[in-house]
Amino acid sequence: MAQNNQSYLEFEKPIAELEKKIQELLSFSTDGVDLKNEVSKLEKKAEQMRAELFSNLNRWQTAQVARHINRPFTLDYIQHIFTDFVELHGDRNFGDDHAIVGGLARMDGEPVMVIGHQKGRDTKEKVFRNFGMPNPEGYRKALRLMEMAERFKLPIITFVDTPGAFPGIGAEERGQAEAIARNLREMARLTVPIIVVITGEGGSGGALAIAVGDRVLMLEHSVYAVISPEGCAAILWSDGTKGAQAAEALKLTATDIKELEVIDEIVPEPVGGAHRDHKAMADNLHEALARNLKELKKLSEPDLIEARYQKFRKMSRFIE
């Protein structure tokens, strides 16, 4: 089902105008006037326009789509893909970070551990979720859940969607860098299958802290980079408004990252982006998750860890 109250990006204005006309015609149809043929023609035209536009996005446009306010977040995927979800809270040290959610669930009847970044849509929820930027206690909560999964031999599925780890003074005082580094080390050691999905923004160490996996999937219009385009522009040119230029230099799209062999698979999105149809996006992702998990479960623990080790070792490239 398509999402209601659609929000349009700047480059989607032609589509927005066409869909507005469709809505106007539909409102006239309710007054006893039959405009089905006209509506049908416009709907086909809008569909073709969306397909053409989203098949030729530049990197800056892709970054905008990855941040779309209506894009499905972790809890949306949990709702559509998993059953019997029980959220687990707290790091047993400082507190409960709402920017990361996680807990036990079932996928196709099999118990798994699900962990992911969670953003907000309205102002109140954005503040509550800290705009999807975790503090150290968020990463320590994620680690606690991963260690629980290891104890009970449960596969781990993570959803990555963050601008980056929260850079506040309190976060640094509580050991932000140490928390991220520890997660990287411990995830590399786990003996259960780990599948990572980049669903929106994969921002720097804030993303990596839950992204060491046996299979790393990336949604078609998501991005994955060491820094945001605006942050990169601010450093390189002292001008954060040059985000479009920085995005081209960063090569942060799914196609770019696949060519670098950092990810294993690109998951296609519905025409017009995941934000237009959460259910269709979840169905595509469900199929990819189930297929990859089935393959990983065939490996013995030593083979799983060795394959994970080799996967990350071969990412480096040296040019002489």
Summary of the structure (lengths in Angstrom):
residues: 320
radius of gyration: 20.7
end to end distance: 51.6
largest distance: 73.1
contacts: 1064
relative contact order: 0.13
helix: 51%
strand: 16%
